[in-house]
Amino acid sequence: MFHRRQLETLVKRLHEPRRFIQVLLGPRQTGKTTLARQVGETADLALHYASADVPSLKGPGWIQQQWEVGRAMTARRGRRRAATLVLDEIHKIPTWSEVCKALWDEDTAARIPLRVVFLGSSPWAMQRGLAESLAGRFETIRVPHWSFGEMKAAFGLGLDQYLCFGGYPGAAPLVKDPQRWAHYVQDSLVETTLARDILLMTRVDKPALLRQVFDLACSYSGRILSYNKMLGQLQEAGNTTTLAHYLHLLREAGLACGIPKFAGQEVRQRASSPKLQVFNTALVTARRPQPCAVLRSDPEDWGRLCESAVGAHLVNGRMETGTEVYYWADRNREVDFILQKGSVAVALEVKSSRQRDALRGLEAFDAAFKPRRKLLVGPGGIPFEEFLSSSPDRWLTP
């Protein structure tokens, strides 16, 4: 059973007397469909699943047909044992939100207790429709990439394999063939997300620049890079505002983001150079696939991969818990990550070998901001296996 927290939340909400449309939002290949289907296995809720993500053209009438199936299942089960209708990629149908609003309001007026779940990998199309037509009728559950603990339980991946191949469950059976695995990640996951979930669903004036920004985020994951330096690395002309916007689009798609600098002041955070970070280490290693042993033999590359894995774990955790993630730097002193929730902050440094001295940055940050904790992840600190198997919120509690 995977994404346990999201599953428990979904089951609880579907059993509550007050009905809301439940919306599962997350990148491709993060288990949204599996999560929805687990509801039927773990709860007393009959389930009808239908997807609009198929080649045949569908229209608003298709939604009506699927909704009637859910209504019929509810009628057979009785009002106290409602059925659940799961509609996947529904945003691909024109006027979907208006049609769903009318059907939902009909059920509300007739006191039909049909439960409804939407699944979506394109946050812009989903959120626009939800805000315009379904305001006050829905709740959102964010579904992140698979964690180390989930990949280990499902596929037996060890730590090194997880660092090398990341958290895409669909790609896990291919890890013994790095070249084939890389083609799958790049062609079936990355390209599909860029072409179908971003470029077709939101306005992008310079598609080539968006792709270059994504490539840059993968190449420099775990490193601080100013927007001006990014412009120097890119072939396509652009400006810092455009780069920041494209990083925002990549973040919403669950591919990569720019982690802001912790400064205690929102204005300074927004103006700071971002620390580039992928949401899944597969996005880094698929660019140059090679056996884990080869990656491990290069201390510098392995260290960056370890830091990227920790960063990916934290930014994915933000989707679940709302914990903010920053970095901190002052002159030649740096702290890899800062976790903050409310007024509580935790400083976190990643070590992939015992030779690196991480204490100067932690001590300087402690003197300036007095965090609740100062943590070291890696040799001599919290083992990678333990950290990557724990919710980031764990480290914020006393």
C-alpha positions in Angstrom: 0.0 0.0 0.0 1.6 3.3 -1.2 1.0 7.0 -0.5 -0.5 5.9 2.8 -1.1 9.4 4.1 -3.0 10.4 1.0 -5.0 7.2 1.0 -6.0 7.6 4.6 -7.0 11.2 3.9 -9.0 10.3 0.8 -10.9 7.4 2.5 -11.7 9.6 5.5 -13.1 12.4 3.3 -15.2 10.0 1.2 -16.8 8.6 4.3 -17.8 12.0 5.7 -21.4 13.0 5.6 -20.6 16.3 3.8 -19.7 15.7 0.2 -16.8 17.4 -1.7 -15.3 16.5 -5.0 -11.8 15.1 -4.1 -9.1 16.1 -6.6 -5.8 14.2 -6.7 -3.2 16.3 -8.3 0.4 15.1 -9.0 3.0 14.5 -11.8 2.7 11.6 -14.2 3.6 8.1 -12.9 3.2 9.0 -9.2 0.4 6.5 -8.5 -2.8 8.6 -8.6 -4.8 5.9 -10.4 -3.4 3.2 -8.1 -4.2 5.4 -5.1 -7.8 5.9 -6.2 -8.3 2.2 -6.9 -6.9 1.3 -3.5 -10.0 3.0 -2.1 -12.2 0.2 -3.4 -9.8 -2.4 -1.8 -9.6 -0.7 1.7 -12.9 0.9 2.2 -16.6 0.0 1.8 -17.0 2.1 -1.4 -17.8 0.5 -4.7 -15.8 2.3 -7.4 -16.2 3.1 -11.1 -13.1 4.3 -12.9 -13.0 6.0 -16.3 -10.2 7.9 -18.1 -10.4 10.6 -20.7 -6.8 10.2 -21.5 -7.4 7.9 -24.5 -7.0 8.5 -28.3 -10.7 8.5 -29.1 -12.4 11.9 -29.0 -14.6 12.5 -26.1 -17.1 15.2 -25.3 -19.3 16.4 -22.5 -21.7 13.5 -23.1 -19.1 11.1 -22.0 -19.0 12.7 -18.6 -22.8 12.3 -18.3 -22.5 8.6 -19.2 -19.9 7.9 -16.6 -21.8 9.9 -14.0 -24.9 7.9 -14.6 -22.9 4.7 -14.0 -21.9 6.1 -10.6 -25.5 7.1 -9.8 -26.7 3.6 -10.7 -24.1 2.0 -8.5 -25.2 4.3 -5.6 -28.8 3.4 -6.1 -28.1 -0.3 -5.9 -26.0 0.1 -2.8 -28.4 2.4 -0.9 -27.8 5.9 0.5 -25.7 4.7 3.5 -23.2 2.8 1.3 -22.4 5.3 -1.5 -20.4 4.5 -4.6 -17.3 6.4 -5.8 -16.9 7.8 -9.4 -13.2 8.3 -10.4 -12.6 10.4 -13.5 -9.0 10.5 -14.8 -7.6 13.4 -16.9 -11.1 14.9 -17.1 -9.7 18.4 -17.9 -9.1 17.1 -21.5 -12.8 17.3 -22.2 -14.1 20.8 -23.3 -16.3 22.5 -20.8 -15.7 19.7 -18.3 -16.0 21.9 -15.2 -19.4 23.3 -16.2 -20.8 19.9 -16.9 -19.5 18.5 -13.6 -20.9 21.5 -11.7 -24.4 20.9 -13.2 -24.3 17.1 -12.4 -22.9 17.7 -8.9 -25.5 20.3 -8.1 -28.2 17.9 -9.4 -27.0 15.2 -7.0 -26.9 17.6 -4.1 -30.5 18.8 -4.7 -31.7 15.2 -5.1 -29.6 14.0 -2.1 -27.8 11.4 -4.1 -24.7 10.6 -2.0 -22.4 9.7 -5.0 -18.8 10.4 -4.2 -16.6 11.9 -6.9 -12.8 11.9 -7.4 -10.9 13.7 -10.2 -7.3 12.8 -11.1 -5.1 15.2 -12.9 -1.5 15.7 -14.0 -2.0 19.2 -15.4 -2.5 21.5 -12.5 -3.2 24.6 -14.6 -6.1 23.1 -16.6 -7.6 21.5 -13.4 -7.2 24.5 -11.2 -8.6 26.9 -13.7 -11.8 24.8 -14.1 -12.1 24.2 -10.4 -11.8 27.8 -9.6 -14.1 29.1 -12.3 -17.0 26.6 -12.0 -16.5 24.3 -9.0 -15.5 26.8 -6.3 -16.6 25.6 -2.8 -17.3 22.1 -4.1 -13.8 20.5 -4.1 -10.8 19.6 -1.9 -7.3 18.9 -3.2 -4.9 16.1 -2.3 -1.4 16.4 -3.6 0.3 13.2 -4.7 4.2 13.4 -4.8 6.8 11.2 -6.4 7.4 7.9 -4.8 9.7 7.9 -1.8 12.7 5.6 -1.1 10.6 3.6 1.3 7.9 3.0 -1.3 10.3 2.0 -4.0 12.0 -0.3 -1.6 8.8 -2.0 -0.5 7.4 -2.3 -4.0 10.5 -3.2 -6.1 13.2 -4.1 -3.6 15.4 -1.1 -4.6 18.4 -0.5 -2.4 19.6 2.9 -1.5 22.2 3.2 -4.3 19.6 2.0 -6.8 17.1 4.6 -5.6 19.7 7.4 -5.8 20.6 6.3 -9.3 17.1 5.5 -10.7 14.8 7.6 -8.6 11.1 7.2 -7.8 9.3 6.4 -11.0 7.4 3.1 -10.4 6.8 2.5 -14.1 10.5 2.6 -14.8 11.6 0.4 -11.9 11.4 -3.0 -13.9 13.9 -1.5 -16.4 16.7 -0.6 -14.0 18.9 -3.6 -15.0 19.1 -2.0 -18.5 20.1 1.6 -17.9 19.9 2.6 -21.6 16.3 1.3 -22.0 15.4 2.8 -18.6 16.7 6.2 -19.7 14.8 6.1 -22.9 11.6 5.3 -21.0 12.1 8.2 -18.6 12.9 10.7 -21.2 10.4 9.7 -23.9 7.4 8.4 -21.9 7.6 10.6 -18.8 9.6 13.8 -19.4 8.6 14.5 -23.0 5.0 13.7 -22.3 4.9 16.1 -19.3 6.6 18.9 -21.2 4.6 18.5 -24.4 1.1 17.6 -23.1 1.0 18.9 -19.5 2.7 22.2 -19.9 3.0 23.3 -23.5 -0.6 22.3 -24.5 -2.2 23.4 -21.2 -0.7 26.8 -20.5 0.8 29.7 -22.4 4.5 29.4 -23.2 5.8 32.0 -25.5 9.2 30.3 -25.9 8.9 26.5 -25.8 12.6 26.0 -26.7 13.6 28.2 -23.7 11.4 26.2 -21.4 13.1 23.0 -22.4 16.5 24.6 -22.0 15.6 25.8 -18.5 14.5 22.2 -17.6 17.8 20.8 -19.0 19.7 23.4 -16.9 17.8 22.4 -13.8 18.7 18.8 -14.3 22.4 19.5 -15.0 22.8 21.9 -12.1 20.4 20.2 -9.6 21.7 20.9 -6.0 23.6 24.1 -7.1 22.9 27.8 -6.6 22.7 29.6 -9.9 21.7 33.2 -10.4 19.2 34.1 -13.1 21.9 36.1 -14.9 24.2 33.1 -14.9 21.4 31.0 -16.2 20.9 33.4 -19.1 24.6 33.0 -19.9 24.1 29.2 -20.1 21.1 29.3 -22.4 21.1 29.6 -26.2 17.6 31.1 -26.4 17.1 34.8 -25.5 15.1 35.6 -22.5 15.0 37.6 -19.3 15.0 36.8 -15.6 11.3 37.2 -15.2 10.7 34.6 -18.0 13.2 32.2 -16.4 11.4 32.5 -13.0 8.1 31.9 -14.6 9.3 28.8 -16.5 10.8 27.4 -13.2 7.3 28.0 -11.7 5.7 26.0 -14.5 8.3 23.1 -14.1 7.6 23.1 -10.3 3.8 22.9 -10.8 4.4 19.9 -13.2 6.5 18.2 -10.6 9.7 18.2 -12.6 12.1 20.8 -11.1 12.1 24.0 -9.1 14.2 26.8 -7.8 14.6 26.7 -4.0 14.7 30.3 -2.6 17.3 31.6 -0.1 16.3 31.8 3.5 16.5 35.4 4.7 13.6 35.9 7.1 12.2 38.5 4.7 9.9 37.6 1.8 11.1 40.4 -0.4 14.7 39.1 -0.2 13.7 35.5 -0.7 12.0 36.4 -4.0 15.0 38.4 -5.2 17.6 35.7 -4.3 19.4 33.4 -6.7 17.6 30.0 -6.7 19.0 26.7 -5.9 18.0 24.4 -8.7 16.4 21.2 -7.6 14.7 18.2 -9.4 11.8 16.4 -7.9 13.1 13.0 -8.9 16.8 12.0 -9.3 15.8 10.0 -12.4 15.6 13.3 -14.2 19.4 13.8 -13.5 20.7 10.3 -14.2 18.5 9.6 -17.3 20.5 12.3 -19.2 23.6 10.1 -19.0 22.6 6.6 -18.0 25.3 4.4 -16.5 25.6 1.7 -13.9 25.4 2.7 -10.3 29.0 1.5 -9.7 30.3 4.0 -12.2 28.3 6.9 -10.6 29.5 5.9 -7.2 33.2 5.9 -8.3 33.1 9.7 -8.8 32.9 11.4 -5.3 31.8 14.8 -6.7 29.0 13.4 -8.9 27.8 11.1 -6.2 27.8 13.8 -3.6 25.6 16.0 -5.9 23.3 13.1 -6.5 23.0 12.5 -2.8 22.2 16.1 -2.2 19.6 16.1 -5.0 17.9 13.0 -3.5 17.6 14.7 -0.2 16.3 17.9 -1.8 13.8 15.9 -3.9 12.6 14.2 -0.7 12.1 17.6 0.9 10.3 19.4 -2.0 8.0 16.4 -2.5 7.3 16.5 1.2 6.3 20.1 0.8 3.5 18.9 -1.5 2.1 16.8 1.3 2.8 18.8 4.5 3.2 22.4 3.4 6.7 22.6 5.0 8.7 25.3 3.2 12.1 24.5 1.9 15.0 27.0 1.5 18.8 27.1 1.4 21.0 29.6 3.1 24.4 31.1 2.1 26.5 34.0 3.4 29.9 34.6 1.8 31.6 31.2 1.7 29.3 29.7 4.3 26.3 27.6 3.2 23.6 25.4 4.6 22.1 22.9 2.1 18.5 23.1 3.2 16.4 25.0 5.7 13.0 23.6 6.6 10.4 26.0 8.0 6.9 25.6 9.3 5.4 28.6 11.0 8.0 30.0 13.3 10.0 26.7 13.5 13.1 26.3 11.4 15.6 23.4 11.0 19.0 23.6 9.4 20.1 20.6 7.4 23.4 19.7 5.8 24.0 16.7 3.5 27.3 14.8 3.6 28.2 12.0 1.2 31.6 11.4 2.7 33.3 12.1 6.0 35.9 14.5 4.5 33.5 17.4 3.9 33.3 19.9 6.7 29.7 21.1 7.0 29.9 22.6 10.5 30.9 26.2 9.6 27.7 26.9 7.7 25.5 25.3 10.4 27.2 27.2 13.1 26.9 30.5 11.3 23.2 29.9 10.5 22.7 29.0 14.2 24.2 32.2 15.4 22.1 34.3 13.0 18.7 32.6 13.2 18.6 30.1 16.2 16.9 27.2 14.5 15.2 24.5 16.5 17.7 21.8 15.2 20.8 21.5 13.2 20.9 18.2 11.3 23.6 16.3 9.4 22.4 13.7 6.8 24.9 11.1 5.7 28.0 9.5 7.3 28.4 10.6 10.9 24.8 11.9 11.0 21.3 10.6 10.2 21.7 7.7 7.7 20.4 8.4 4.2 18.1 5.4 4.5 16.4 6.7 7.6 16.1 10.3 6.4 14.7 9.3 3.0 12.2 7.0 4.7 10.8 9.7 7.1 8.4 12.6 6.6 10.2 16.0 6.6 7.8 17.0 9.3 9.4 14.6 11.7 12.5 16.8 12.1 10.4 19.9 12.9 8.8 18.3 16.0 10.5 18.7 19.5 
